[in-house]
Amino acid sequence: MQTITRRITLREGHEVVAYVHGEGARTLFLANGGPGLPNRYLREPHLRLAEKGYRIVGWDQLGCGASDRPSDPGLWTLERYVDEAEQVRRALDLGPVDFLGHSWGTWLGTEYCLTYPEAVRSYIIADGACDIPHLVGELNRLRLALGSETVTMMVTHEAAGTLDHPEYQAAVTLLNHRHVCRLRTWPEPLTASLADWNMGPYVTMQGPNEFTYTGNMKDWNRVPAMGGIKVPCLVLAGKHDELTPACSLRMHMALPDSRIRIFENSSHMPFYEEPDAYFAELEGFLASVET
């Protein structure tokens, strides 16, 4: 399989690194989670579609992976990342793409579809949420399953700013294994990406961990605007997802042309947890768009 690595200079002067796999005429454009998380964990499992005639394109967003890592927190905004995605698409001369956003990539993808509708052929919303206040309520519900004493402990540490305390970190680890990836052994591309996570963009935009939203996105809600996304959409989530099926249902109901699939034995990574079911659903959707 032909793989091309491209360094792209953004108009801001910083460079990002894009990865192009395969030579298909149709492009699956991957926006990973994070922010600040390298693209590899998302790109590698989707390479199986390159064998089906698709061109798979991902990029390390500014601040992560092999791309530049400036320290200016003013760069970590949704609007700038949307513009970055368009600069990458144009630099690679991709034409209209099938846009797949995962987790934070669904915030980016939704805003991208609303800003550049002519650039998108279809939109896959994987394990996402576009109403952050609603999501926070869902995350609090998931935390309650740990028991009231544990929740009180977590809230106390959050108020005191002692999130590095071992008992708080133990609770976050348990939540991650319940709602991020339920596999006993996490795949190497995932653990490698997590180990290289740049927390600068993440803390600025989201917060200190997956279950605490204090960043500049904490009040963001684009569900009311999603009726403006006219392309065919596929909404995907795991039954045990940290970005819960209730979040996915809100997006599905707001979109004029969408279908939804919940994977019974998955949390936030169905492309690792239930790959056969996940890719059958994705390939079927892409084929239906093609016809």
Order of alpha helices (4+ residues) and beta strands (2+ residues): beta-beta-beta-alpha-beta-alpha-beta-alpha-beta-alpha-alpha-alpha-alpha-alpha-beta-alpha-beta-alpha-alpha
